Amino acid sequence: MSFITDDFLLQNEFAKKLYHGFAADLPIIDYHNHLPPNEIAQNRVFENISQAWLEGDHYKWRAMRAFGIQEKYITGNASDKEKFLKWAETVPYTVRNPLYHWTHLELKRYFDIDALLTPDNAEVIYEAASEKLQTSEYHTQGLLQQKKVEYLCTTDDPTDSLQHHKHIADNKIKPRTYPTFRPDKVYAVENGDDYLEFLRLLAKVTNSEINTYDDLISALERRVDYFHETGCRLADHGLEQLYYFDTAEVNCDRIFEKIVSRKALSTKEVQVFKSTTLLLLCRMYHQRGWVQQFHLGPIRNNNTRLLNELGPDTGFDSIGDFSQARALSGFLNDLDGTDQLAKTILYNINPSQNEVFATMAGNFNDGTVRGKVQYGSAWWFLDQKDGMEKQLNTLSNMGLLSCFVGMLTDSRSFLSFPRHEYFRRILCNLIGKDVENGELPADEKWLGKIVGDICYHNAKAYFGL
């Protein structure tokens, strides 16, 4: 039998009251994920659990590689069933990794499978889960509705047509799915010919010529307007770090001329271009009332050999140790100085910088919006029990936990939504411990309201979806 009981992770009576009474049944707002919108619009039917569970999941892929599973059974040409059986071999050895919790939580919540996944029962579980996936409530829309997902925000390239979001909206498909403007390619000038190809595509979708830096900014504003018309209210940015320079050091016209002439850029020119372009985008977001998110700190694609074989986003990224505070301060201060700082969420991937990010957020809350600048949820390598507790404790110590907009999946899997339950249980247990220790009053109604706000109501008000 599984260890996932009704009181999983709830280690005291007050925590149980908070979770079951105020958190468990709330809808989900997943304001940052990487689900493919076409698979929602088309209501994809997964042929088997491997397709639903293992495709694109680099968390699982990293674990399988660490366990000595050959790439053939991870991203290679093995059959879906063979890949599942190899994952089942790995699962018992993921103890104390969040994958052990998530695996069994997802089996139980979606498939009513209460057994621990092992090689002995893997074939039976594969067949039972795959059979359920053929029924309508297990197609992509049904999987989302099962978990009471109310709103989704996907992650979308500026050149995307957004046709699938339009289809979802026009056909009133639930959950309501919104695009998020993700302009990382806009300022990835270090990518040489790939960047020039992006410019050609951007020119095509905006029916314009992009020969100057001003042309680029005009084209981007047209795409921001297009996203806004299609329901977008969020932008997201994935960077190693933000950069900030005095305006006297900035000449993006000259830098852009070098880019289109295929001349090499210095490191500083790359950084100036990124910073200046991003500041201009952020002013566009503010004008339209968007929320901007900054995911900062990873080193991506560390393994060149396997990047060349498998491509990006295949499980070879890690935590970086970049200096963040000074440039982040200057960047946000520049926007705030002209009253053009949009609602902002800051995410760090290096846990040593928890307090840096939490206190930086507090510098730019000005009373105009409740929780205007947020210290974001535990992200990527930190979205596990220890990481979530540390993020919640840091936010509590340095800011206002009660204003927090809560958790997200940041996932490519339609079976990942029990991560919201995981977060809610951890949150309730943390507050319950404080009550048990006499550090908070045993006011169930008041603390229950705060829990409900963090799990759902704060996000609904903050994002205005």
C-alpha positions as CSV (number, residue, x, y, z in Angstrom):
1,M,0.0,0.0,0.0
2,S,1.1,3.6,-0.6
3,F,2.1,5.9,2.1
4,I,0.0,8.7,0.5
5,T,-2.7,8.9,3.2
6,D,-5.3,11.6,3.7
7,D,-2.9,13.3,6.1
8,F,0.2,12.9,4.1
9,L,2.8,15.6,5.2
10,L,0.4,16.9,7.8
11,Q,2.2,16.3,11.1
12,N,-0.2,17.9,13.6
13,E,-3.9,18.3,14.2
14,F,-4.1,22.0,13.3
15,A,-2.3,21.4,10.0
16,K,-4.9,18.8,9.2
17,K,-7.8,21.2,9.9
18,L,-6.2,23.9,7.7
19,Y,-5.6,21.6,4.8
20,H,-8.9,19.7,4.8
21,G,-11.0,22.7,5.8
22,F,-9.5,25.5,3.7
23,A,-7.1,24.3,1.0
24,A,-7.9,20.9,-0.3
25,D,-10.9,21.8,-2.4
26,L,-9.8,25.1,-3.8
27,P,-9.5,25.5,-7.6
28,I,-6.0,25.8,-9.2
29,I,-4.6,28.9,-11.0
30,D,-1.4,27.6,-12.7
31,Y,0.1,30.9,-13.8
32,H,3.3,29.5,-15.2
33,N,3.7,26.2,-17.0
34,H,5.1,24.8,-20.3
35,L,2.1,22.7,-21.4
36,P,1.7,22.7,-25.2
37,P,-1.5,24.7,-26.0
38,N,-2.2,22.7,-29.1
39,E,-2.6,19.6,-26.9
40,I,-5.2,21.4,-24.9
41,A,-7.0,22.8,-27.9
42,Q,-7.0,19.4,-29.7
43,N,-7.8,17.5,-26.5
44,R,-5.0,15.1,-27.0
45,V,-5.5,11.4,-26.3
46,F,-2.4,9.7,-24.9
47,E,-1.9,6.2,-26.2
48,N,-0.3,5.1,-22.9
49,I,1.0,6.4,-19.6
50,S,4.6,6.8,-20.9
51,Q,3.4,9.5,-23.3
52,A,1.5,11.3,-20.6
53,W,4.2,10.8,-17.9
54,L,7.7,10.5,-19.4
55,E,7.6,12.7,-22.6
56,G,9.5,15.9,-22.0
57,D,10.0,15.3,-18.2
58,H,13.7,16.1,-17.7
59,Y,13.3,15.6,-13.9
60,K,12.6,11.9,-14.5
61,W,15.3,11.7,-17.3
62,R,18.0,13.0,-14.9
63,A,17.0,10.4,-12.3
64,M,17.1,7.6,-14.9
65,R,20.5,8.6,-16.1
66,A,21.9,8.8,-12.6
67,F,20.5,5.3,-12.0
68,G,22.4,4.0,-15.0
69,I,19.6,3.7,-17.5
70,Q,20.7,3.9,-21.1
71,E,19.5,6.9,-23.2
72,K,17.7,4.5,-25.5
73,Y,15.1,4.0,-22.7
74,I,14.9,7.7,-21.9
75,T,14.7,9.8,-25.1
76,G,15.8,7.1,-27.5
77,N,14.0,4.6,-29.8
78,A,12.8,2.1,-27.2
79,S,9.1,1.4,-27.1
80,D,6.9,3.4,-24.7
81,K,6.3,0.3,-22.6
82,E,10.1,-0.4,-22.4
83,K,10.6,3.2,-21.2
84,F,8.0,2.8,-18.5
85,L,9.5,-0.4,-17.3
86,K,12.8,1.3,-17.0
87,W,11.3,4.2,-15.1
88,A,9.7,1.6,-12.8
89,E,13.1,0.1,-12.1
90,T,14.3,3.6,-11.1
91,V,11.4,4.7,-8.9
92,P,12.2,2.6,-5.8
93,Y,15.7,4.2,-5.7
94,T,14.4,7.7,-5.9
95,V,13.7,7.7,-2.1
96,R,14.1,11.2,-0.6
97,N,14.0,12.8,-4.0
98,P,10.7,14.6,-4.7
99,L,10.1,12.3,-7.6
100,Y,9.3,9.5,-5.2
101,H,6.5,11.6,-3.6
102,W,5.3,13.0,-6.9
103,T,5.2,9.6,-8.6
104,H,3.0,8.0,-6.0
105,L,0.9,11.1,-5.5
106,E,0.1,11.2,-9.3
107,L,-0.6,7.5,-9.5
108,K,-3.1,7.8,-6.7
109,R,-4.8,11.0,-7.6
110,Y,-5.2,10.3,-11.3
111,F,-5.5,6.5,-11.5
112,D,-6.6,5.4,-8.0
113,I,-3.4,3.3,-7.9
114,D,-2.5,2.9,-4.2
115,A,0.5,0.6,-4.8
116,L,4.2,1.6,-4.7
117,L,5.6,1.4,-8.3
118,T,8.2,-1.4,-8.6
119,P,9.4,-3.7,-11.4
120,D,7.1,-6.4,-10.1
121,N,3.9,-4.5,-10.7
122,A,5.0,-2.2,-13.5
123,E,3.3,-4.1,-16.3
124,V,0.0,-4.2,-14.5
125,I,0.2,-0.5,-13.6
126,Y,1.2,0.4,-17.2
127,E,-1.8,-1.4,-18.6
128,A,-4.3,-0.1,-16.1
129,A,-3.2,3.5,-16.4
130,S,-3.0,3.3,-20.2
131,E,-6.5,1.9,-20.4
132,K,-7.9,4.8,-18.3
133,L,-6.1,7.3,-20.5
134,Q,-8.4,6.2,-23.4
135,T,-11.5,7.5,-21.7
136,S,-12.7,11.1,-22.2
137,E,-12.1,12.3,-18.7
138,Y,-8.4,11.3,-19.2
139,H,-7.9,13.3,-22.4
140,T,-5.9,16.5,-21.8
141,Q,-8.9,18.7,-21.1
142,G,-10.4,16.1,-18.8
143,L,-7.1,15.7,-16.9
144,L,-7.0,19.4,-16.2
145,Q,-10.7,19.5,-15.2
146,Q,-10.2,16.6,-12.8
147,K,-7.8,18.7,-10.8
148,K,-10.1,21.8,-10.8
149,V,-7.7,23.8,-12.9
150,E,-9.5,27.1,-13.4
151,Y,-6.8,29.1,-15.3
152,L,-3.6,28.2,-17.1
153,C,-0.9,30.4,-18.4
154,T,1.4,28.8,-21.0
155,T,4.8,30.0,-22.2
156,D,4.8,31.3,-25.7
157,D,7.4,32.7,-28.2
158,P,6.7,36.3,-29.5
159,T,6.3,35.0,-33.0
160,D,3.7,32.4,-32.1
161,S,0.4,32.7,-34.0
162,L,-1.6,31.9,-30.8
163,Q,-4.1,30.0,-32.9
164,H,-4.6,27.3,-30.3
165,H,-5.3,29.9,-27.6
166,K,-7.9,31.5,-29.9
167,H,-9.5,28.1,-30.5
168,I,-9.7,27.5,-26.7
169,A,-11.3,30.9,-26.2
170,D,-13.6,30.7,-29.1
171,N,-14.9,27.3,-28.1
172,K,-15.1,28.1,-24.4
173,I,-12.9,25.2,-23.5
174,K,-12.1,24.7,-19.9
175,P,-9.8,25.5,-18.3
176,R,-9.3,29.0,-19.7
177,T,-5.8,29.0,-21.2
178,Y,-3.9,32.3,-21.6
179,P,-0.6,32.9,-23.4
180,T,2.4,34.3,-21.7
181,F,4.9,36.5,-23.6
182,R,8.3,34.8,-23.4
183,P,10.8,37.0,-25.3
184,D,14.1,35.2,-24.5
185,K,14.9,35.0,-28.2
186,V,14.4,38.7,-28.7
187,Y,17.7,39.5,-26.9
188,A,19.7,36.3,-27.4
189,V,22.1,38.1,-29.7
190,E,24.9,35.8,-28.7
191,N,23.2,33.1,-30.9
192,G,24.6,34.5,-34.1
193,D,22.8,33.2,-37.2
194,D,20.0,31.8,-35.1
195,Y,19.3,35.3,-33.9
196,L,19.2,36.6,-37.5
197,E,16.8,33.8,-38.3
198,F,14.6,35.0,-35.4
199,L,14.6,38.5,-36.8
200,R,13.5,37.3,-40.2
201,L,10.6,35.4,-38.6
202,L,9.6,38.4,-36.4
203,A,9.6,40.6,-39.5
204,K,7.4,38.1,-41.3
205,V,4.8,37.8,-38.6
206,T,4.6,41.6,-38.2
207,N,4.6,42.2,-41.9
208,S,7.5,44.7,-41.5
209,E,11.2,45.2,-42.3
210,I,13.6,45.1,-39.4
211,N,16.7,47.0,-40.5
212,T,17.3,49.1,-37.4
213,Y,17.0,48.8,-33.6
214,D,13.9,51.1,-33.7
215,D,12.4,48.7,-36.3
216,L,12.9,45.9,-33.8
217,I,11.3,47.7,-30.9
218,S,8.3,48.7,-33.1
219,A,7.9,45.1,-34.2
220,L,8.0,43.9,-30.6
221,E,5.3,46.4,-29.6
222,R,3.1,45.1,-32.3
223,R,3.5,41.6,-31.0
224,V,2.9,42.7,-27.4
225,D,-0.4,44.3,-28.6
226,Y,-1.3,41.1,-30.5
227,F,-0.7,39.0,-27.3
228,H,-2.7,41.4,-25.3
229,E,-5.6,41.2,-27.7
230,T,-5.5,37.4,-27.4
231,G,-5.8,37.5,-23.6
232,C,-2.2,37.6,-22.5
233,R,-1.6,39.4,-19.2
234,L,1.8,38.0,-18.2
235,A,5.4,38.1,-19.5
236,D,8.1,35.8,-18.4
237,H,11.9,35.9,-18.8
238,G,14.5,33.2,-18.3
239,L,18.0,34.6,-17.8
240,E,21.2,33.8,-16.0
241,Q,21.0,37.3,-14.5
242,L,19.7,40.8,-15.2
243,Y,22.1,43.5,-16.4
244,Y,22.0,47.2,-15.8
245,F,24.0,50.1,-17.3
246,D,24.1,53.8,-17.1
247,T,22.4,55.3,-20.1
248,A,25.6,56.9,-21.2
249,E,27.0,53.4,-21.9
250,V,24.0,52.4,-24.1
251,N,24.1,52.6,-27.9
252,C,21.9,49.8,-29.2
253,D,21.6,51.4,-32.7
254,R,25.4,50.7,-33.2
255,I,25.1,47.3,-31.6
256,F,22.2,46.3,-33.8
257,E,24.2,47.4,-36.9
258,K,27.0,45.0,-35.8
259,I,24.5,42.2,-35.3
260,V,23.0,42.4,-38.8
261,S,26.4,42.8,-40.3
262,R,27.5,39.6,-38.6
263,K,30.3,41.4,-36.6
264,A,31.3,39.9,-33.3
265,L,30.0,41.6,-30.2
266,S,31.9,42.1,-27.0
267,T,30.5,40.6,-23.7
268,K,29.5,44.1,-22.6
269,E,27.7,44.9,-25.9
270,V,25.7,41.6,-25.5
271,Q,24.8,42.6,-21.9
272,V,23.9,46.2,-22.8
273,F,21.6,45.0,-25.6
274,K,19.8,42.5,-23.3
275,S,19.3,45.1,-20.6
276,T,18.1,48.0,-22.8
277,T,15.8,45.8,-24.8
278,L,14.3,44.3,-21.7
279,L,13.7,47.7,-20.1
280,L,11.8,48.8,-23.1
281,L,9.7,45.7,-23.1
282,C,9.0,46.1,-19.3
283,R,7.7,49.6,-20.0
284,M,5.3,48.1,-22.6
285,Y,4.1,45.6,-20.0
286,H,3.4,48.3,-17.4
287,Q,1.4,50.3,-19.9
288,R,-0.9,47.3,-20.5
289,G,-1.2,46.3,-16.9
290,W,0.7,43.0,-17.3
291,V,2.6,41.0,-14.7
292,Q,6.3,40.5,-15.4
293,Q,8.2,37.4,-14.2
294,F,12.0,37.0,-14.0
295,H,13.4,33.5,-13.6
296,L,17.1,34.1,-12.8
297,G,20.1,32.0,-12.1
298,P,20.4,28.7,-14.0
299,I,23.4,27.5,-16.1
300,R,21.8,25.8,-19.1
301,N,23.0,23.1,-21.5
302,N,26.2,22.3,-19.5
303,N,26.8,19.0,-21.4
304,T,27.8,20.0,-24.9
305,R,28.1,16.5,-26.2
306,L,24.6,15.6,-25.1
307,L,23.2,19.0,-26.1
308,N,24.4,18.3,-29.6
309,E,22.8,14.8,-29.5
310,L,19.5,15.5,-27.8
311,G,19.0,19.3,-28.0
312,P,18.1,21.8,-25.2
313,D,15.7,21.2,-22.3
314,T,16.7,17.6,-22.0
315,G,18.0,17.6,-18.4
316,F,21.5,19.1,-18.5
317,D,20.9,22.4,-16.7
318,S,21.9,23.3,-13.1
319,I,22.0,26.0,-10.4
320,G,24.3,28.9,-11.2
321,D,26.1,31.2,-8.8
322,F,25.8,34.6,-10.6
323,S,25.9,37.9,-8.9
324,Q,22.3,39.2,-8.9
325,A,21.7,42.0,-6.4
326,R,23.3,45.1,-7.8
327,A,22.1,44.9,-11.4
328,L,18.6,43.7,-10.3
329,S,18.4,46.7,-8.0
330,G,19.4,49.1,-10.8
331,F,17.0,47.5,-13.3
332,L,14.0,47.7,-11.1
333,N,14.9,51.1,-9.8
334,D,15.1,52.4,-13.4
335,L,11.6,51.3,-14.1
336,D,10.3,52.5,-10.7
337,G,11.9,55.9,-11.2
338,T,9.6,56.7,-14.1
339,D,6.6,55.0,-12.4
340,Q,6.7,52.2,-15.1
341,L,7.4,49.2,-12.9
342,A,4.7,46.6,-13.6
343,K,3.6,44.0,-11.0
344,T,6.7,41.8,-10.8
345,I,7.6,38.3,-9.6
346,L,11.2,37.4,-8.9
347,Y,12.3,33.7,-8.9
348,N,15.8,32.5,-7.8
349,I,17.2,29.1,-8.5
350,N,20.2,29.4,-6.1
351,P,19.0,28.9,-2.5
352,S,21.9,30.9,-1.1
353,Q,20.1,33.9,-2.7
354,N,16.7,33.5,-1.0
355,E,17.2,36.4,1.2
356,V,18.7,38.5,-1.6
357,F,15.6,38.1,-3.7
358,A,13.1,38.4,-0.9
359,T,14.5,41.7,0.4
360,M,14.9,43.0,-3.1
361,A,11.2,42.5,-3.7
362,G,10.4,44.5,-0.6
363,N,12.4,47.5,-1.9
364,F,9.8,48.2,-4.6
365,N,6.5,47.6,-2.9
366,D,5.0,51.1,-2.8
367,G,1.5,50.6,-1.5
368,T,-0.2,50.9,-4.9
369,V,-0.9,47.2,-5.3
370,R,-1.1,44.5,-2.6
371,G,2.0,42.4,-3.0
372,K,3.0,44.4,-6.1
373,V,6.6,42.9,-6.2
374,Q,6.5,39.2,-5.2
375,Y,9.3,36.9,-4.1
376,G,8.2,34.0,-6.3
377,S,7.6,30.4,-5.4
378,A,10.4,27.8,-5.0
379,W,11.5,27.2,-8.6
380,W,12.9,24.2,-10.5
381,F,15.5,22.5,-8.4
382,L,14.0,24.1,-5.3
383,D,10.3,23.0,-5.9
384,Q,10.6,20.2,-3.4
385,K,9.7,20.0,0.3
386,D,12.9,21.5,1.7
387,G,13.0,24.2,-1.0
388,M,9.4,25.2,-0.5
389,E,9.7,25.4,3.3
390,K,12.9,27.6,2.9
391,Q,11.1,29.9,0.4
392,L,8.0,30.2,2.6
393,N,10.2,30.8,5.7
394,T,12.3,33.4,3.9
395,L,9.2,35.2,2.6
396,S,7.6,35.1,6.1
397,N,10.8,36.6,7.7
398,M,11.5,39.2,5.0
399,G,8.0,40.1,3.7
400,L,4.4,39.2,4.0
401,L,3.5,35.5,3.5
402,S,-0.1,36.5,3.6
403,C,0.2,38.4,0.3
404,F,1.9,35.5,-1.6
405,V,0.4,34.4,-4.9
406,G,1.3,30.7,-4.3
407,M,2.5,27.8,-6.3
408,L,2.7,26.9,-10.0
409,T,3.8,23.7,-11.8
410,D,6.4,25.0,-14.2
411,S,5.8,21.7,-15.9
412,R,5.4,20.1,-19.3
413,S,3.3,17.3,-17.9
414,F,-0.5,17.1,-17.7
415,L,-0.1,14.8,-14.7
416,S,1.8,17.4,-12.6
417,F,-1.0,19.2,-10.9
418,P,-0.9,17.3,-7.6
419,R,2.2,19.6,-7.1
420,H,-0.3,22.2,-6.0
421,E,-1.7,19.7,-3.4
422,Y,1.9,19.0,-2.4
423,F,2.6,22.8,-1.8
424,R,-0.7,23.3,0.0
425,R,0.0,20.4,2.4
426,I,3.5,21.8,3.1
427,L,2.1,25.3,3.7
428,C,-0.6,24.0,6.1
429,N,1.9,21.9,8.0
430,L,4.3,24.8,8.4
431,I,1.6,27.0,9.9
432,G,0.2,24.1,11.9
433,K,3.7,23.6,13.5
434,D,3.8,27.3,14.5
435,V,0.4,26.9,16.2
436,E,1.5,23.7,17.9
437,N,4.6,25.5,19.2
438,G,2.6,28.4,20.6
439,E,4.1,30.8,18.0
440,L,0.8,31.6,16.4
441,P,-2.8,31.7,17.8
442,A,-5.0,28.7,17.2
443,D,-7.4,30.9,15.2
444,E,-8.6,28.4,12.7
445,K,-10.9,30.8,10.8
446,W,-8.2,33.5,10.5
447,L,-5.3,31.3,9.6
448,G,-7.6,29.3,7.3
449,K,-8.4,32.5,5.4
450,I,-4.7,33.2,4.9
451,V,-4.1,29.7,3.7
452,G,-7.0,30.0,1.2
453,D,-5.7,33.4,0.0
454,I,-2.2,32.0,-0.6
455,C,-3.5,28.9,-2.4
456,Y,-6.0,30.6,-4.7
457,H,-7.6,34.0,-3.9
458,N,-4.4,36.1,-4.0
459,A,-3.4,34.9,-7.4
460,K,-6.9,35.5,-8.8
461,A,-6.9,39.1,-7.6
462,Y,-3.2,39.7,-8.6
463,F,-3.3,38.4,-12.2
464,G,-6.8,39.7,-13.0
465,L,-7.5,36.8,-15.4
